Amino acid sequence: MKGKLAVVALLGVVGLSNAEVVENPILKKLVEKGILTQQEAAAIDEQLAKEEAERARYQAEIDKVAMETKEKLDKMDKKFKDMPELKGKFKKLEISGWGFGGYTYEDKKVGQDTGNFEIRRFYFKVKYGLNDKDYIRFTTDTSGMNRDDTDKKAGQQYVTKIKYAYLHKDISSLIPNTSFDIGIVHTPWIGFEEKTGWFYRAIERVFYEAPNGAFVLPSADAGLNFVTKTPYITAEYGIYNGEGYDRLNRADKGSFGHAFNNMVAARVTYHIMGDGKKKIDPFKDTYANLSAYVHSSANHRGSDKNLDVYLVHGVYNHPNFLVAGQYVKKVYGTKDTDGSGNGYSLNFEIRPNKEWAVFGRYDHFKLDNLPSNWTNWKERDQYIFGVKYVMSKHINWIANIQTVDYSGAKNNLDNKKNEFTKYMLTAELTW
């Protein structure tokens, strides 16, 4: 009997049967050889037929449910395609961020040393694509600021500001290779240098913006910004409020009765290797750029003076190293003032592999035409040296030393009040 059941378990072809007739050819052969009786074969044939009929019924039910589901999905798809918000307009939504902070120990020449954990910056970016070329961008900037109140023990508070909020529109059909941004937009210089020549915003701003460098304007402002890109020449230019995104529409702007109180600015870059339209990866690409930048801010930040800045910059990058340098001339007003001056900055980066980098920077800035009653500093120097470890595409670790020296004050104590050395450990996060 066990042998008969084993044979039956191997059957794969189903035939029709009744109590007397066996239609399955395999069962017939087993009857002819005497392995099964006619009645046993007929019983097996009948059971197989019943199972096949049951499977066919289940399959019919499955097919019916699948068909009904497909019809419902087709109706939903047609309904959403008819909605104007989604029909050909919504291409891409990007949500990303960039933040950095860590521990800083500051050794001051005069005053008490400090050591604190910091959240220096947290940027949150939303980008809504209108089509393949046009989009809307919104970015917030959260940073720590000292409380401006009479409570000296209040410490810092974290303030969130709008860094960027603009429409990006391609106008290549009108002006070849050109687009514009309108709203709170990039200004022409800082973002460009941070993508090509100085990659350590997490510890210090570029020389143009740094408080211990040329100390001019931040990287965003309300205005209209144009960008033109060709393989060998790129340019960025426009008209802006001239106050910076952190001081928009200040109350004293234009209080001196001038009709025009805005800033015009422009950058032109020669891409020696013809990669002006390419997105650069410093770990993979070799490039060399020469740039010039100029801006004129009328009645700067509510004063009765104009601020004019002239900048030239050069950078050479190889996947294993980078060298860059720049010169900045800053003219604030036409008479003796405390803002005019000139200076230069040099920086380098050495990358033995894709995980480690050693970097350094030297800044020098000197004031011009000091007023007769000037008692503060005349020159300042900043030195930065550090090492970066790329833990992943989302996490960088940076350890560095930053030293600032001042000179030229009538009283050497005034120099020392501004001097310090910082020891910093930073985590830089992107997502």
HULIN-V688592 format. One record per run of one state. SS is the DSSP state (A for helix, B for strand, O for the rest). FROM is the first residue (numbers start at 1). LEN is the number of residues. If there is no record, write none. Layout:
ss=(SS,SS)
from=(FROM,FROM)
len=(LEN,LEN)
//
This chain:
ss=(O,A,O,B,O,B,O,A,O,A,O,B,O,B,O,B,O,B,O,B,O,A,O,B,O,B,O,A,O,B,O,B,O,A,O,B,O,B,O,B,O,B,O,B,O,B,O,A,O,B,O)
from=(1,2,10,17,18,22,23,25,33,38,82,92,109,114,130,135,147,156,171,178,187,190,197,220,230,233,241,245,248,263,272,287,298,300,303,307,319,321,333,341,351,356,368,379,391,395,408,412,419,420,431)
len=(1,8,7,1,4,1,2,8,5,44,10,17,5,16,5,12,9,15,7,9,3,7,23,10,3,8,4,3,15,9,15,11,2,3,4,12,2,12,8,10,5,12,11,12,4,13,4,7,1,11,1)
//
